[in-house]
Amino acid sequence: MAKFYSSLTEIKSGLQRAEITVQGLVKNYLGEIKKNAHLNAFNEVFEKEALINAKNVDERIKNGTAGKLAGMVIAIKDNICYKGHQVTASSKILKGFTSIYSSTIVERLLAEDAVIIGRCNCDEFAMGGSNENSFYGPVKNYADQKRVSGGSSGGSAVAVQANMCHAAIGTDTGGSVRQPAAFCGVIGFKPTYGRISRHGIIAYASSFDQVGPITRSVEDTALLYEVMAGPDEYDNTLIQQPVSPIIVDTQKPGKKKIAYLQEALSSPGVNAEVKDVLVQYIDKLRAEGHTVKPIAFEQLDYLVPTYYILATAEASSNLARFDGVHYGYRSPAADDLQSTYKRSRSEGFGKEVKRRIMLGTFVLSAGYYDAYYAKAQKVRRLIKEKTEEILNEYDFILIPTAPEPAFPIGAEEKDPVVTYLYDIFTVQASLAGVPAISLPTGNNSKGLPLGLQLLTKHFNEQQLLDFAEYFLKL
């Protein structure tokens, strides 16, 4: 079995002592990918290319010209464009489509000598919280193969969990990096909205989508964030201030004020062992001298409905481009323009994507726009203001990442609305646009990973990552 490296620093130490090479690392990861092919984490592996790129990075390390990420072997979610490579968003409608340009984040990762080993399975068009809504089939959790990996970045999370790569890149719309990270026992980070370019990311909901890393260490999270973030002329939603280098402080922080949602402990919908872990960490933080207080969040019941109204409306608009005319799948049974649209979209999109497009089209339609979409925008503003109000008084909000651990594959088919409620704790950060990180907090009695989440105010990534490092050592 390939050795687990907890951080890039550990890998670089081995490279300097000539105990390992980047080529050797890639070979080890390729071996793990083959061994764990049954988990279905990868849609495509770039075997030959990764070995060639690794050899080139080894040369640059020898010459002293290697970038910050030399030695890091990463996987990217299959909705991130990489020039000359297929990108399908795990959908039949884009099967066989090759990207003609690279996303900004891929360019930045490659410029710092990361080696990209493959593209990971995900929920189709990033729509889902279980990675069961993929044209390529579900991703299985390495901890228990009968359970989901979480979604939509489930393949990325399992690739890191099962040591098939060192780190992975996902996208987080309503929790799609953080929730699978919690289900797989790794770290998932969503930065402030507008910190990382969305150029070259296949859109789901543009006002929510945010790229984020999945890693084993806070140190690697900080490094990947620093490399990917910052202004980009191709994305006008970006904050135009450059990102300062983030050095994670490993010292004990000063006394902090932390709020936790009292509903996370009182709600019958939250698993008992998830509650126990939350209580344990509240007690640990108090014992360390931090102020930890319960708060009520009056808009809690509105979080999921608000998110799904707005996200599906944006999806309806964004996915209109997949029409069987411009690119992607075209139905062989189509015989005129109307049947091309109807058949191509009906046959090309999966059930969950069609459900969300129809819901989004409904809330945007005449007669319903004001009742749903316009009202949801107003509620989003209230949620954002309330979250900011809490974060002006407290340094962090502490909540579970998900109300329960990874659930069995097939459970979501019973009622999709119940599945949407699994997003109850992740969509707050998405609606408010604030940074959030999911941290592994051990396993439950069945050996399933559990995770807790920390939120902080806009642009406060440095303090969040510092505290996350400290939190993991409690």
N, C-alpha and C positions, 0 to 999 in steps of 0.2 A: 504493500500500500504506500502511496506517495505520502511523504511527510507533511504534517500540518504545520504551516507557518502562520504564527499569529499576527505578524505585521511585516510590512515591506522592509523595515529596519532589520528584522531578523534575516530576511532573504539577502539583503545587501551585505550583511556581515558574512554570510556564507559565500557570497560572490567574491568579496575582498580576500577571503582566506583561500580562494580557489577550491573550495569543497564542492561547489556546485557551479553550473553554468545556466544561462537562461534557456539554452537549447535543452539541457537536461531537465529543467523544470517543465518545459512545454511537453517533452516526451512523457514525463510522469503524469501530468494532467490529462494528456491524450489517453493514457492507459486507464485512468480512473473514469474518463468519459465512456470508453468502450465497456468497462466493467459495470458501469451503472446506466447503460443505455436503456434498461427497462424503466427507469424513472422518468424518461421522456422529457428531460430538461432542455435538450438542444434541438432546434429545428435544422441546424446545419453546423458542421464543424469545419473550420478553415485549416485543416491539418497541414498540408504542404506549405501554405503561405505562412502559417504561424511559425513553422520550423525555420523557414528562410528569414523571417523577420527577427526571430530569436538569435539566429547566427549573426545577423547584422548588429543587433544590440550588444552581443558579446564582444564584437570587434570595437564598438564605440566605448564600451567599458574599459577595454584594454588601452585604448587611445586617450582615455580621460575626457571624452566628449559626450558621454551619455547624459540623457535628460533625467529629470526628477523621478520618473516612473520606471526607470530601467530595472528590470527584474520582476515587474508586476505583470502577471498574465491575467487578462480580464475577459469577461464575456459581456455581450451587449444584448439588450432586449430586442426582439424582432419587430420593433416599430421605430428603430433608429437607423437612419440611412447611412450606408457605407459604400462609397463609390465602387462600382464594378461588382457589387455583391447583391444577392437577392435580399429583398425586404418585403415581408408579406403581412405584418401585423397579425400573424397566425390566422389568416383568413383565406378562404378559397378564392375570393374576388381578386386577390393580389398574387395568387400562386404563380410562380415563375417570373415575377416582376423584378428587374434588376435596376438598382438605383444609379442615376447618372451623376450624382454628386454625393459628397459626404456631409453629414451634419457637422455643425460647428464643434460639438463636443468630441466627435470622433477625430476631427482634425487636431484638436488640442491634446487629446490623449496620445495620439500617434506622435505628435511633435515632441512629447516628453518621453518617448520610447516605451510606452506600454505596448504589450503584444496582445492583439485581439484574437482569441482562440475560436470564437464562434458566436452564433446568434441564438438566443434562448427563446423557448416556447413561452407563450403568454396567453391570457384571455384575448379572444378576438377583438382587435382594435382597442385593447386595454379595458374592455368592458366586462368586469367580473371580479369577484373576491375569492375565487377558488381555483382558478386555472383549469376549469372544466369546460369553459366556452371557447375551446380552441379547435380549429379545423384539424389540427394534428393530434388531438386527443388530450386527456388530462395529464398534468404533471403530478407525480406521486411524491409524497413526503418521505424523505430519507429515514426519518425517525419511525415511521409506520406507513408502509406502502399502501395500506387500505384507506389512508387519510389524504386530504387535499394538501397542497403546498401553500395555499393562500394565493391571492391574486391582486392585481393582474400580473405582477412581475414574478410569478411563481417559479418559472424556469430559472430566472436569475438568482432567486433565493436558494433554490435547491442546488444549483451549480456550486455555490459557495459552501452551503451546508455539507455537501457530499465530497468536498475537496476536488471538484472538477476544474476549478480555476481559483485564483487567489481572491479576486473581488469581481463584482459584476455591476453593471449599470442598468437601472430600471427607470420607469417613469411613475410618478405619483400624482393621480388626479384627485381621488378621494381617500387615499390610503394605500395605493397600489405598490408602494415600496415598503412601507412600515408594517402593514398587516402580514404579508408573506414572510418578512424578516422575523416577526414575532412567532409565526407558526413554525419557522425553521431554526430558531435559536441563534440568529445572527443579528447584526446591527443594520438598521434601515434608516436613512436620513432624508428628510424633505427640507430643503432650504427655503428661505423667504421667496415667495412668488416673484419672478422677475430677476432672480440672481443668476440663473443659468439659461443660456440661449435655448429656445425651442426650434431654432432653424434646423430643418432636416429631421424633425421628430414628427411621425405621422400623427396628426391631431385627433384627439377625442373631444375634449372640452377645453378650448383655448384659454379661458380665464382661470382654469384650475391646473392644467398640465404643468408638471415640473419634474425635471430630471433629478434623480438622486442615486447615490451609491449604496451598494449592499456589501458589507465588509465583515471582518472578524475583529477589527480594532478601531477605536475612535481616532487613533493617529492616522490610519489609512483613510478613514472617512474625511478627515480634515484635509489631507493631501489631495484626494480626488476632487473634493469641493473646490479647493483653491485653484487647481489646474483647469477645471471646467467652467468656473464662474467668471463673471466680468462682462463688460460691454461687448456688443456684437452688432455691426451695422445691419445685419440681416434680420434682426428681431427688435422691432421698435417698442415692444412691451418691457424691454430690459431696463433695469435701473442703471443709469449711465456712470455711476461711480465705480472705479476699479476696486477689486477686492484685495484687502491687505493680506499678506501671508499669515496663515494661521498656525501658530505653534501651540500645541496642546500643553497646557500647564498641568503637570502631574502632582503639584503640591495640593495640600488640603485647602479648599476654598474658605473664605470667611463665612460668617453666619448668613444664611439665605432665608428668604421668606418663600414658602412653597404652599400653593393652594391645591387641594384635591376636590374633585366633584363628589359630594356626599351621595349622589345618586348611584355612583359606581359601587358603593357598599350597600345601599338600601334596595337597589332594584333586583327583583326576582329573576330578571333576564340575564344577570351576570353570574357566571359559574362560580361555585363556592371556593374552588382552589385559586381562581383568579383574584377573588376578594381577599383570600388569605395572604397571597403574595403582596398585594397592595398594602394590607395592614402591616405586614412584616417590614416593608420598606418605610412606611410612615413611622413606625416605632424606631427603626434604625436611624432615620434622619433626626428625629426628636432627641434620641440618645446622643447624637453628635452635636446637639445644641442649636439646630436649625428650628425655625418657627414653621410648623406645618398645621394648617387650618382647613377645615371643611368649608366649602362654599356651595351655594345653590346656583345653578345656571338655568334661569327661567325658560330660556329658549331651547332647552335640551330636546324636547319633543318635536321641535321644528327643524332640527339639524338635518336629518335624513330626507324629509320631504323637500326642503329647500334645495338641498344639494341635487337630488334627482330631477327636480323640475328644471333647474338651470343647466345641469350637465347634459341631460338628454336633449334639451333645446339646442345647445351648442353642437351636440353630436349630429342632430338632424341636419343642421346647416353644413358642418364640416364633411359629412359623409355623402353629401349630394354629388360630389365630384366623381364618385365611383359609380359610373352610369353605364358601363359596357361600351362606351364610345371612345373616350379619351385613352384609357389604358386599363390593364387588368382583364379579368374574366369577361368574356362575351358569350352569351348563351348560343349554342349551335342551333337551337330551335327558333331563334328570332328571325322574323321575315320582314319587319318594317321598323320604323323608328320607335314607335310606342312599345312594341313587343320586345325590342332590344332593351329598353329601359326596364320594363316590368320583369321580363324573364331573367335578365342578367343579375338584377338586384335580388330577386326572389331566390334564385339558385346560388348566387355568390355569397350572400350574407348568411350567417348562422342565426339561430332562433333568438338568442339574447340580443344581438345587434339589431335585428329587425324590431324586437320589442321596444328597444330604447329609441330607435329612429321614429317609430310610430307614436310613442309617448311624447317625444320632443316635438314632432310635427303637430300633434294635438294641442300642446300647451302654447304653441306659437300661432295657432290658427285664429282667424277672425272670430270674435265673440268669446274666445277663451284667453286671449293674450293678457288682457288686464286682470282677469280673475286668477290666473296662474303665474305666468312668466313675470309680469310687472310686479305682482305682489311678492313673489319669491325674491326679486331683486331688492325690494324694500326690507324684507326679513333678513336677507344676507347682510345688508348694511347694519341692522340692529345687532346681529350676531358678531359682526366684526367690531362694532363699538363696545359691546359688552365684554368681548375677549380682551380688547385693548385696555378697558377699564380695570379688569382683573390684573392684567400684566403690568399696569402702572403701579399697582399696590403690592404685587408679589413678583418675585424674580422668575418663578416657573409655575406651570400647572402640571401636576402629576396625575395621570389617568392610565387605566389599562389600554393596551393597543387594541385588543379585541375582547369582546365579552366572554369568549370561551376559547379553548385551544382548538387546534385543527380538527375539523369535523369529518365524518366519513365521506368518501367519494360517493356521489349519487344522492346525498341528502338534499342538496339544493333544488333538485327537480320537483320536490313536493310542493314548494311554495316559494317562488322567486322573491316575493315581497319580504318574507322572513329573512331571506339571505341578504337583502338590502340593509336590514337592521343590524347586520354584523358590522356595518360601517359607522355605527353610532359614535364611537370614540375617535375615529380618524378624520371624519369630515369637518370637524370644527377648525382644525388648523388649515384645511384646504379652503373653507369658506372665508376665513379671516386672512389668509395669505401669510400666516406666520410660520416660522421654522419649527420643526418637530423632529424628534428622534425616537425610534423604538429600540429599546435595549433588552437583551436577553436576561431573564431572571431565573434561570434554572428550569427544571422539568416538573410536571405534575406527577401524581402517583402512577400514571400509566406510561411515564417516560416521554410525554409530549411536551415540547418546549412552550414556555410562557414568556410574555414580554410586557414591559411597562413603557409608557411614553412620557416624554417631557416636552412641553411647549414653552416658548419664550417669545418676547416681543420682536417685531420686525428688525432685521439686520443685526440681531444679537447672536449670530452664529458662534462667535468666539467664546462667549460666556456659556452658551449651551453645550458646546463640545468640551470645554474645560470641566463643567459640572458632570457631564456624561461620563467622562473618564474617572472622576471621583466616585460617581454613583455605582459604577461597575465593581468597585473595590469594597463597597460597603459589606 
